[in-house]
């Protein structure tokens, strides 16, 4: 699955702080993500991340902006 910095994802297991939504802060061979509630940063390799991720909650903003620009270009 394709990931972007800024994406918000729900993980299968809750963080000890009770939150299960994480924000992606780095995408490469490893994935870095930040707990939305307590701010803890965790690094996982791709296979582990793929196994633990439940779903994408919200895609990163820049993509939405790009879509908006695309629509404007079509209308003009
Ligand atoms: Zn947490």
PDB file of the backbone (N, CA, C, O) and the ligand in Angstrom, with CONECT records:
HET     ZN  A 101       1
ATOM      1  N   UNK A   1       0.838  -1.202   0.000  1.00  0.00           N
ATOM      2  CA  UNK A   1       0.000   0.000   0.000  1.00  0.00           C
ATOM      3  C   UNK A   1       0.872   1.251   0.000  1.00  0.00           C
ATOM      4  O   UNK A   1       1.975   1.255   0.547  1.00  0.00           O
ATOM      5  N   UNK A   2       0.363   2.301  -0.617  1.00  0.00           N
ATOM      6  CA  UNK A   2       1.121   3.540  -0.773  1.00  0.00           C
ATOM      7  C   UNK A   2       0.895   4.453   0.430  1.00  0.00           C
ATOM      8  O   UNK A   2      -0.240   4.735   0.812  1.00  0.00           O
ATOM      9  N   UNK A   3       1.993   4.904   1.012  1.00  0.00           N
ATOM     10  CA  UNK A   3       1.904   5.769   2.192  1.00  0.00           C
ATOM     11  C   UNK A   3       2.515   7.120   1.919  1.00  0.00           C
ATOM     12  O   UNK A   3       3.435   7.248   1.111  1.00  0.00           O
ATOM     13  N   UNK A   4       2.008   8.118   2.588  1.00  0.00           N
ATOM     14  CA  UNK A   4       2.575   9.453   2.463  1.00  0.00           C
ATOM     15  C   UNK A   4       2.793  10.041   3.847  1.00  0.00           C
ATOM     16  O   UNK A   4       2.093   9.699   4.800  1.00  0.00           O
ATOM     17  N   UNK A   5       3.766  10.923   3.945  1.00  0.00           N
ATOM     18  CA  UNK A   5       3.970  11.652   5.194  1.00  0.00           C
ATOM     19  C   UNK A   5       2.721  12.486   5.453  1.00  0.00           C
ATOM     20  O   UNK A   5       2.234  13.189   4.567  1.00  0.00           O
ATOM     21  N   UNK A   6       2.213  12.398   6.666  1.00  0.00           N
ATOM     22  CA  UNK A   6       1.005  13.141   7.005  1.00  0.00           C
ATOM     23  C   UNK A   6      -0.247  12.288   7.007  1.00  0.00           C
ATOM     24  O   UNK A   6      -1.288  12.720   7.502  1.00  0.00           O
ATOM     25  N   UNK A   7      -0.164  11.063   6.453  1.00  0.00           N
ATOM     26  CA  UNK A   7      -1.307  10.161   6.495  1.00  0.00           C
ATOM     27  C   UNK A   7      -1.606   9.774   7.938  1.00  0.00           C
ATOM     28  O   UNK A   7      -0.694   9.651   8.756  1.00  0.00           O
ATOM     29  N   UNK A   8      -2.875   9.584   8.247  1.00  0.00           N
ATOM     30  CA  UNK A   8      -3.257   9.121   9.587  1.00  0.00           C
ATOM     31  C   UNK A   8      -3.760   7.688   9.462  1.00  0.00           C
ATOM     32  O   UNK A   8      -4.627   7.396   8.638  1.00  0.00           O
ATOM     33  N   UNK A   9      -3.215   6.804  10.279  1.00  0.00           N
ATOM     34  CA  UNK A   9      -3.578   5.386  10.187  1.00  0.00           C
ATOM     35  C   UNK A   9      -4.050   4.832  11.531  1.00  0.00           C
ATOM     36  O   UNK A   9      -3.638   5.293  12.596  1.00  0.00           O
ATOM     37  N   UNK A  10      -4.919   3.838  11.448  1.00  0.00           N
ATOM     38  CA  UNK A  10      -5.374   3.150  12.655  1.00  0.00           C
ATOM     39  C   UNK A  10      -4.633   1.818  12.747  1.00  0.00           C
ATOM     40  O   UNK A  10      -4.570   1.071  11.770  1.00  0.00           O
ATOM     41  N   UNK A  11      -4.076   1.522  13.911  1.00  0.00           N
ATOM     42  CA  UNK A  11      -3.336   0.282  14.096  1.00  0.00           C
ATOM     43  C   UNK A  11      -4.207  -0.765  14.785  1.00  0.00           C
ATOM     44  O   UNK A  11      -5.161  -0.432  15.489  1.00  0.00           O
ATOM     45  N   UNK A  12      -3.861  -2.044  14.570  1.00  0.00           N
ATOM     46  CA  UNK A  12      -4.645  -3.140  15.159  1.00  0.00           C
ATOM     47  C   UNK A  12      -4.588  -3.130  16.681  1.00  0.00           C
ATOM     48  O   UNK A  12      -5.575  -3.407  17.362  1.00  0.00           O
ATOM     49  N   UNK A  13      -3.373  -2.794  17.209  1.00  0.00           N
ATOM     50  CA  UNK A  13      -3.204  -2.791  18.663  1.00  0.00           C
ATOM     51  C   UNK A  13      -3.165  -1.364  19.162  1.00  0.00           C
ATOM     52  O   UNK A  13      -2.516  -0.502  18.568  1.00  0.00           O
ATOM     53  N   UNK A  14      -3.867  -1.118  20.260  1.00  0.00           N
ATOM     54  CA  UNK A  14      -3.835   0.218  20.863  1.00  0.00           C
ATOM     55  C   UNK A  14      -2.481   0.487  21.502  1.00  0.00           C
ATOM     56  O   UNK A  14      -1.827  -0.423  22.011  1.00  0.00           O
ATOM     57  N   UNK A  15      -2.073   1.740  21.469  1.00  0.00           N
ATOM     58  CA  UNK A  15      -0.890   2.166  22.211  1.00  0.00           C
ATOM     59  C   UNK A  15      -1.265   2.134  23.690  1.00  0.00           C
ATOM     60  O   UNK A  15      -2.437   2.308  24.023  1.00  0.00           O
ATOM     61  N   UNK A  16      -0.297   1.915  24.588  1.00  0.00           N
ATOM     62  CA  UNK A  16      -0.607   1.913  26.022  1.00  0.00           C
ATOM     63  C   UNK A  16      -1.361   3.160  26.489  1.00  0.00           C
ATOM     64  O   UNK A  16      -2.073   3.108  27.492  1.00  0.00           O
ATOM     65  N   UNK A  17      -1.214   4.278  25.777  1.00  0.00           N
ATOM     66  CA  UNK A  17      -1.907   5.509  26.184  1.00  0.00           C
ATOM     67  C   UNK A  17      -3.387   5.460  25.817  1.00  0.00           C
ATOM     68  O   UNK A  17      -4.138   6.362  26.186  1.00  0.00           O
ATOM     69  N   UNK A  18      -3.822   4.424  25.098  1.00  0.00           N
ATOM     70  CA  UNK A  18      -5.238   4.271  24.769  1.00  0.00           C
ATOM     71  C   UNK A  18      -5.606   4.712  23.370  1.00  0.00           C
ATOM     72  O   UNK A  18      -6.747   4.539  22.941  1.00  0.00           O
ATOM     73  N   UNK A  19      -4.658   5.276  22.661  1.00  0.00           N
ATOM     74  CA  UNK A  19      -4.905   5.781  21.314  1.00  0.00           C
ATOM     75  C   UNK A  19      -4.547   4.714  20.274  1.00  0.00           C
ATOM     76  O   UNK A  19      -3.648   3.903  20.497  1.00  0.00           O
ATOM     77  N   UNK A  20      -5.246   4.719  19.148  1.00  0.00           N
ATOM     78  CA  UNK A  20      -4.844   3.785  18.085  1.00  0.00           C
ATOM     79  C   UNK A  20      -4.709   4.490  16.738  1.00  0.00           C
ATOM     80  O   UNK A  20      -4.645   3.838  15.695  1.00  0.00           O
ATOM     81  N   UNK A  21      -4.664   5.828  16.761  1.00  0.00           N
ATOM     82  CA  UNK A  21      -4.461   6.606  15.536  1.00  0.00           C
ATOM     83  C   UNK A  21      -3.047   7.197  15.539  1.00  0.00           C
ATOM     84  O   UNK A  21      -2.628   7.838  16.503  1.00  0.00           O
ATOM     85  N   UNK A  22      -2.334   6.969  14.453  1.00  0.00           N
ATOM     86  CA  UNK A  22      -0.951   7.429  14.333  1.00  0.00           C
ATOM     87  C   UNK A  22      -0.791   8.259  13.081  1.00  0.00           C
ATOM     88  O   UNK A  22      -1.472   8.039  12.080  1.00  0.00           O
ATOM     89  N   UNK A  23       0.116   9.217  13.147  1.00  0.00           N
ATOM     90  CA  UNK A  23       0.405  10.046  11.987  1.00  0.00           C
ATOM     91  C   UNK A  23       1.770   9.652  11.430  1.00  0.00           C
ATOM     92  O   UNK A  23       2.744   9.545  12.174  1.00  0.00           O
ATOM     93  N   UNK A  24       1.833   9.439  10.128  1.00  0.00           N
ATOM     94  CA  UNK A  24       3.084   9.045   9.484  1.00  0.00           C
ATOM     95  C   UNK A  24       4.009  10.258   9.393  1.00  0.00           C
ATOM     96  O   UNK A  24       3.608  11.319   8.913  1.00  0.00           O
ATOM     97  N   UNK A  25       5.250  10.093   9.859  1.00  0.00           N
ATOM     98  CA  UNK A  25       6.192  11.217   9.809  1.00  0.00           C
ATOM     99  C   UNK A  25       7.381  10.929   8.896  1.00  0.00           C
ATOM    100  O   UNK A  25       8.117  11.846   8.533  1.00  0.00           O
ATOM    101  N   UNK A  26       7.572   9.674   8.526  1.00  0.00           N
ATOM    102  CA  UNK A  26       8.676   9.329   7.631  1.00  0.00           C
ATOM    103  C   UNK A  26       8.313   8.079   6.845  1.00  0.00           C
ATOM    104  O   UNK A  26       7.799   7.116   7.414  1.00  0.00           O
ATOM    105  N   UNK A  27       8.572   8.086   5.555  1.00  0.00           N
ATOM    106  CA  UNK A  27       8.313   6.917   4.716  1.00  0.00           C
ATOM    107  C   UNK A  27       9.572   6.568   3.950  1.00  0.00           C
ATOM    108  O   UNK A  27      10.093   7.387   3.193  1.00  0.00           O
ATOM    109  N   UNK A  28      10.061   5.361   4.143  1.00  0.00           N
ATOM    110  CA  UNK A  28      11.252   4.890   3.431  1.00  0.00           C
ATOM    111  C   UNK A  28      11.301   3.386   3.568  1.00  0.00           C
ATOM    112  O   UNK A  28      10.269   2.720   3.495  1.00  0.00           O
ATOM    113  N   UNK A  29      12.489   2.843   3.765  1.00  0.00           N
ATOM    114  CA  UNK A  29      12.597   1.405   4.031  1.00  0.00           C
ATOM    115  C   UNK A  29      11.894   1.108   5.352  1.00  0.00           C
ATOM    116  O   UNK A  29      11.329   0.031   5.542  1.00  0.00           O
ATOM    117  N   UNK A  30      11.939   2.072   6.254  1.00  0.00           N
ATOM    118  CA  UNK A  30      11.199   1.992   7.513  1.00  0.00           C
ATOM    119  C   UNK A  30      10.123   3.062   7.523  1.00  0.00           C
ATOM    120  O   UNK A  30      10.182   4.041   6.780  1.00  0.00           O
ATOM    121  N   UNK A  31       9.143   2.850   8.379  1.00  0.00           N
ATOM    122  CA  UNK A  31       8.070   3.833   8.541  1.00  0.00           C
ATOM    123  C   UNK A  31       8.194   4.418   9.937  1.00  0.00           C
ATOM    124  O   UNK A  31       8.333   3.686  10.917  1.00  0.00           O
ATOM    125  N   UNK A  32       8.143   5.735  10.023  1.00  0.00           N
ATOM    126  CA  UNK A  32       8.124   6.378  11.333  1.00  0.00           C
ATOM    127  C   UNK A  32       6.746   6.964  11.524  1.00  0.00           C
ATOM    128  O   UNK A  32       6.180   7.570  10.614  1.00  0.00           O
ATOM    129  N   UNK A  33       6.208   6.776  12.723  1.00  0.00           N
ATOM    130  CA  UNK A  33       4.899   7.353  12.990  1.00  0.00           C
ATOM    131  C   UNK A  33       4.830   7.864  14.410  1.00  0.00           C
ATOM    132  O   UNK A  33       5.544   7.413  15.305  1.00  0.00           O
ATOM    133  N   UNK A  34       3.936   8.831  14.579  1.00  0.00           N
ATOM    134  CA  UNK A  34       3.825   9.547  15.831  1.00  0.00           C
ATOM    135  C   UNK A  34       2.440   9.298  16.416  1.00  0.00           C
ATOM    136  O   UNK A  34       1.435   9.468  15.725  1.00  0.00           O
ATOM    137  N   UNK A  35       2.380   8.895  17.694  1.00  0.00           N
ATOM    138  CA  UNK A  35       1.099   8.660  18.356  1.00  0.00           C
ATOM    139  C   UNK A  35       0.365   9.996  18.477  1.00  0.00           C
ATOM    140  O   UNK A  35       0.926  10.979  18.961  1.00  0.00           O
ATOM    141  N   UNK A  36      -0.899  10.021  18.032  1.00  0.00           N
ATOM    142  CA  UNK A  36      -1.627  11.291  18.021  1.00  0.00           C
ATOM    143  C   UNK A  36      -1.959  11.795  19.405  1.00  0.00           C
ATOM    144  O   UNK A  36      -2.151  12.995  19.601  1.00  0.00           O
ATOM    145  N   UNK A  37      -2.029  10.897  20.363  1.00  0.00           N
ATOM    146  CA  UNK A  37      -2.424  11.325  21.698  1.00  0.00           C
ATOM    147  C   UNK A  37      -1.220  11.716  22.544  1.00  0.00           C
ATOM    148  O   UNK A  37      -1.199  12.800  23.128  1.00  0.00           O
ATOM    149  N   UNK A  38      -0.209  10.838  22.618  1.00  0.00           N
ATOM    150  CA  UNK A  38       0.904  11.113  23.536  1.00  0.00           C
ATOM    151  C   UNK A  38       2.164  11.602  22.825  1.00  0.00           C
ATOM    152  O   UNK A  38       3.117  12.012  23.487  1.00  0.00           O
ATOM    153  N   UNK A  39       2.188  11.570  21.491  1.00  0.00           N
ATOM    154  CA  UNK A  39       3.320  12.122  20.765  1.00  0.00           C
ATOM    155  C   UNK A  39       4.524  11.203  20.650  1.00  0.00           C
ATOM    156  O   UNK A  39       5.562  11.599  20.118  1.00  0.00           O
ATOM    157  N   UNK A  40       4.393   9.983  21.143  1.00  0.00           N
ATOM    158  CA  UNK A  40       5.479   9.003  21.076  1.00  0.00           C
ATOM    159  C   UNK A  40       5.757   8.643  19.615  1.00  0.00           C
ATOM    160  O   UNK A  40       4.831   8.427  18.834  1.00  0.00           O
ATOM    161  N   UNK A  41       7.045   8.581  19.254  1.00  0.00           N
ATOM    162  CA  UNK A  41       7.408   8.223  17.888  1.00  0.00           C
ATOM    163  C   UNK A  41       7.917   6.785  17.848  1.00  0.00           C
ATOM    164  O   UNK A  41       8.756   6.381  18.652  1.00  0.00           O
ATOM    165  N   UNK A  42       7.390   6.030  16.893  1.00  0.00           N
ATOM    166  CA  UNK A  42       7.754   4.627  16.756  1.00  0.00           C
ATOM    167  C   UNK A  42       8.218   4.383  15.328  1.00  0.00           C
ATOM    168  O   UNK A  42       7.667   4.949  14.384  1.00  0.00           O
ATOM    169  N   UNK A  43       9.232   3.540  15.171  1.00  0.00           N
ATOM    170  CA  UNK A  43       9.745   3.205  13.849  1.00  0.00           C
ATOM    171  C   UNK A  43       9.507   1.719  13.604  1.00  0.00           C
ATOM    172  O   UNK A  43       9.849   0.880  14.438  1.00  0.00           O
ATOM    173  N   UNK A  44       8.924   1.406  12.463  1.00  0.00           N
ATOM    174  CA  UNK A  44       8.663   0.009  12.119  1.00  0.00           C
ATOM    175  C   UNK A  44       9.175  -0.265  10.716  1.00  0.00           C
ATOM    176  O   UNK A  44       9.157   0.622   9.863  1.00  0.00           O
ATOM    177  N   UNK A  45       9.636  -1.498  10.468  1.00  0.00           N
ATOM    178  CA  UNK A  45       9.977  -1.812   9.083  1.00  0.00           C
ATOM    179  C   UNK A  45       8.674  -2.085   8.328  1.00  0.00           C
ATOM    180  O   UNK A  45       7.636  -2.349   8.934  1.00  0.00           O
ATOM    181  N   UNK A  46       8.743  -2.018   7.023  1.00  0.00           N
ATOM    182  CA  UNK A  46       7.548  -2.141   6.178  1.00  0.00           C
ATOM    183  C   UNK A  46       6.685  -3.374   6.480  1.00  0.00           C
ATOM    184  O   UNK A  46       5.482  -3.244   6.705  1.00  0.00           O
ATOM    185  N   UNK A  47       7.298  -4.579   6.485  1.00  0.00           N
ATOM    186  CA  UNK A  47       6.465  -5.772   6.707  1.00  0.00           C
ATOM    187  C   UNK A  47       5.738  -5.719   8.043  1.00  0.00           C
ATOM    188  O   UNK A  47       4.570  -6.099   8.132  1.00  0.00           O
ATOM    189  N   UNK A  48       6.429  -5.246   9.087  1.00  0.00           N
ATOM    190  CA  UNK A  48       5.801  -5.146  10.408  1.00  0.00           C
ATOM    191  C   UNK A  48       4.687  -4.117  10.374  1.00  0.00           C
ATOM    192  O   UNK A  48       3.605  -4.341  10.917  1.00  0.00           O
ATOM    193  N   UNK A  49       4.956  -2.998   9.739  1.00  0.00           N
ATOM    194  CA  UNK A  49       3.937  -1.956   9.643  1.00  0.00           C
ATOM    195  C   UNK A  49       2.690  -2.478   8.933  1.00  0.00           C
ATOM    196  O   UNK A  49       1.567  -2.291   9.400  1.00  0.00           O
ATOM    197  N   UNK A  50       2.916  -3.145   7.781  1.00  0.00           N
ATOM    198  CA  UNK A  50       1.783  -3.669   7.007  1.00  0.00           C
ATOM    199  C   UNK A  50       0.942  -4.638   7.824  1.00  0.00           C
ATOM    200  O   UNK A  50      -0.282  -4.678   7.698  1.00  0.00           O
ATOM    201  N   UNK A  51       1.624  -5.426   8.672  1.00  0.00           N
ATOM    202  CA  UNK A  51       0.908  -6.397   9.497  1.00  0.00           C
ATOM    203  C   UNK A  51       0.099  -5.705  10.581  1.00  0.00           C
ATOM    204  O   UNK A  51      -1.004  -6.140  10.914  1.00  0.00           O
ATOM    205  N   UNK A  52       0.646  -4.626  11.134  1.00  0.00           N
ATOM    206  CA  UNK A  52      -0.004  -3.986  12.285  1.00  0.00           C
ATOM    207  C   UNK A  52      -1.037  -2.945  11.903  1.00  0.00           C
ATOM    208  O   UNK A  52      -1.906  -2.609  12.708  1.00  0.00           O
ATOM    209  N   UNK A  53      -0.957  -2.438  10.702  1.00  0.00           N
ATOM    210  CA  UNK A  53      -1.894  -1.392  10.304  1.00  0.00           C
ATOM    211  C   UNK A  53      -3.264  -1.970  10.006  1.00  0.00           C
ATOM    212  O   UNK A  53      -3.384  -3.006   9.351  1.00  0.00           O
ATOM    213  N   UNK A  54      -4.292  -1.298  10.489  1.00  0.00           N
ATOM    214  CA  UNK A  54      -5.652  -1.748  10.249  1.00  0.00           C
ATOM    215  C   UNK A  54      -6.233  -1.016   9.051  1.00  0.00           C
ATOM    216  O   UNK A  54      -6.706  -1.647   8.106  1.00  0.00           O
ATOM    217  N   UNK A  55      -6.201   0.306   9.081  1.00  0.00           N
ATOM    218  CA  UNK A  55      -6.712   1.060   7.936  1.00  0.00           C
ATOM    219  C   UNK A  55      -6.193   2.484   7.898  1.00  0.00           C
ATOM    220  O   UNK A  55      -5.737   3.035   8.900  1.00  0.00           O
ATOM    221  N   UNK A  56      -6.279   3.053   6.719  1.00  0.00           N
ATOM    222  CA  UNK A  56      -5.934   4.455   6.549  1.00  0.00           C
ATOM    223  C   UNK A  56      -7.147   5.280   6.977  1.00  0.00           C
ATOM    224  O   UNK A  56      -8.242   5.116   6.441  1.00  0.00           O
ATOM    225  N   UNK A  57      -6.938   6.160   7.940  1.00  0.00           N
ATOM    226  CA  UNK A  57      -8.042   6.967   8.463  1.00  0.00           C
ATOM    227  C   UNK A  57      -8.231   8.215   7.611  1.00  0.00           C
ATOM    228  O   UNK A  57      -9.349   8.579   7.245  1.00  0.00           O
ATOM    229  N   UNK A  58      -7.102   8.863   7.304  1.00  0.00           N
ATOM    230  CA  UNK A  58      -7.169  10.112   6.548  1.00  0.00           C
ATOM    231  C   UNK A  58      -5.895  10.279   5.736  1.00  0.00           C
ATOM    232  O   UNK A  58      -4.790  10.188   6.271  1.00  0.00           O
ATOM    233  N   UNK A  59      -6.052  10.520   4.463  1.00  0.00           N
ATOM    234  CA  UNK A  59      -4.883  10.712   3.606  1.00  0.00           C
ATOM    235  C   UNK A  59      -4.270  12.078   3.873  1.00  0.00           C
ATOM    236  O   UNK A  59      -4.950  12.993   4.337  1.00  0.00           O
ATOM    237  N   UNK A  60      -2.992  12.210   3.579  1.00  0.00           N
ATOM    238  CA  UNK A  60      -2.278  13.458   3.797  1.00  0.00           C
ATOM    239  C   UNK A  60      -2.906  14.605   3.014  1.00  0.00           C
ATOM    240  O   UNK A  60      -3.454  14.411   1.929  1.00  0.00           O
ATOM    241  N   UNK A  61      -2.815  15.799   3.583  1.00  0.00           N
ATOM    242  CA  UNK A  61      -3.407  16.998   2.981  1.00  0.00           C
ATOM    243  C   UNK A  61      -2.890  17.358   1.580  1.00  0.00           C
ATOM    244  O   UNK A  61      -3.693  17.693   0.710  1.00  0.00           O
ATOM    245  N   UNK A  62      -1.569  17.298   1.337  1.00  0.00           N
ATOM    246  CA  UNK A  62      -1.059  17.740   0.025  1.00  0.00           C
ATOM    247  C   UNK A  62      -1.764  17.059  -1.148  1.00  0.00           C
ATOM    248  O   UNK A  62      -1.951  17.670  -2.200  1.00  0.00           O
ATOM    249  N   UNK A  63      -2.150  15.815  -0.974  1.00  0.00           N
ATOM    250  CA  UNK A  63      -2.862  15.097  -2.029  1.00  0.00           C
ATOM    251  C   UNK A  63      -4.200  15.772  -2.324  1.00  0.00           C
ATOM    252  O   UNK A  63      -4.583  15.929  -3.483  1.00  0.00           O
ATOM    253  N   UNK A  64      -4.899  16.167  -1.272  1.00  0.00           N
ATOM    254  CA  UNK A  64      -6.187  16.826  -1.451  1.00  0.00           C
ATOM    255  C   UNK A  64      -6.005  18.156  -2.166  1.00  0.00           C
ATOM    256  O   UNK A  64      -6.803  18.539  -3.021  1.00  0.00           O
ATOM    257  N   UNK A  65      -4.936  18.850  -1.794  1.00  0.00           N
ATOM    258  CA  UNK A  65      -4.653  20.121  -2.452  1.00  0.00           C
ATOM    259  C   UNK A  65      -4.384  19.902  -3.935  1.00  0.00           C
ATOM    260  O   UNK A  65      -4.842  20.671  -4.780  1.00  0.00           O
ATOM    261  N   UNK A  66      -3.641  18.850  -4.238  1.00  0.00           N
ATOM    262  CA  UNK A  66      -3.346  18.536  -5.637  1.00  0.00           C
ATOM    263  C   UNK A  66      -4.635  18.253  -6.400  1.00  0.00           C
ATOM    264  O   UNK A  66      -4.808  18.700  -7.534  1.00  0.00           O
ATOM    265  N   UNK A  67      -5.537  17.505  -5.767  1.00  0.00           N
ATOM    266  CA  UNK A  67      -6.817  17.207  -6.406  1.00  0.00           C
ATOM    267  C   UNK A  67      -7.587  18.485  -6.695  1.00  0.00           C
ATOM    268  O   UNK A  67      -8.173  18.637  -7.766  1.00  0.00           O
ATOM    269  N   UNK A  68      -7.583  19.400  -5.738  1.00  0.00           N
ATOM    270  CA  UNK A  68      -8.291  20.660  -5.883  1.00  0.00           C
ATOM    271  C   UNK A  68      -7.706  21.465  -7.061  1.00  0.00           C
ATOM    272  O   UNK A  68      -8.437  22.047  -7.863  1.00  0.00           O
ATOM    273  N   UNK A  69      -6.389  21.476  -7.134  1.00  0.00           N
ATOM    274  CA  UNK A  69      -5.721  22.186  -8.232  1.00  0.00           C
ATOM    275  C   UNK A  69      -6.095  21.547  -9.566  1.00  0.00           C
ATOM    276  O   UNK A  69      -6.340  22.237 -10.556  1.00  0.00           O
ATOM    277  N   UNK A  70      -6.134  20.208  -9.571  1.00  0.00           N
ATOM    278  CA  UNK A  70      -6.501  19.475 -10.778  1.00  0.00           C
ATOM    279  C   UNK A  70      -7.879  19.856 -11.256  1.00  0.00           C
ATOM    280  O   UNK A  70      -8.096  20.032 -12.455  1.00  0.00           O
ATOM    281  N   UNK A  71      -8.837  19.989 -10.309  1.00  0.00           N
ATOM    282  CA  UNK A  71     -10.220  20.344 -10.656  1.00  0.00           C
ATOM    283  C   UNK A  71     -10.285  21.746 -11.243  1.00  0.00           C
ATOM    284  O   UNK A  71     -10.965  21.980 -12.242  1.00  0.00           O
ATOM    285  N   UNK A  72      -9.567  22.686 -10.609  1.00  0.00           N
ATOM    286  CA  UNK A  72      -9.537  24.068 -11.097  1.00  0.00           C
ATOM    287  C   UNK A  72      -9.017  24.115 -12.528  1.00  0.00           C
ATOM    288  O   UNK A  72      -9.548  24.833 -13.376  1.00  0.00           O
ATOM    289  N   UNK A  73      -7.968  23.333 -12.780  1.00  0.00           N
ATOM    290  CA  UNK A  73      -7.366  23.318 -14.119  1.00  0.00           C
ATOM    291  C   UNK A  73      -8.369  22.812 -15.148  1.00  0.00           C
ATOM    292  O   UNK A  73      -8.401  23.283 -16.285  1.00  0.00           O
ATOM    293  N   UNK A  74      -9.192  21.842 -14.732  1.00  0.00           N
ATOM    294  CA  UNK A  74     -10.185  21.285 -15.651  1.00  0.00           C
ATOM    295  C   UNK A  74     -11.288  22.305 -15.974  1.00  0.00           C
ATOM    296  O   UNK A  74     -11.771  22.396 -17.103  1.00  0.00           O
ATOM    297  N   UNK A  75     -11.671  23.077 -14.924  1.00  0.00           N
ATOM    298  CA  UNK A  75     -12.771  24.024 -15.110  1.00  0.00           C
ATOM    299  C   UNK A  75     -12.393  25.235 -15.946  1.00  0.00           C
ATOM    300  O   UNK A  75     -13.240  25.803 -16.636  1.00  0.00           O
ATOM    301  N   UNK A  76     -11.132  25.634 -15.889  1.00  0.00           N
ATOM    302  CA  UNK A  76     -10.731  26.850 -16.595  1.00  0.00           C
ATOM    303  C   UNK A  76     -10.399  26.569 -18.063  1.00  0.00           C
ATOM    304  O   UNK A  76     -10.043  27.486 -18.802  1.00  0.00           O
TER     305      UNK A  76
HETATM  306 ZN    ZN A 101       0.355   6.992  22.665  1.00  0.00          ZN
END
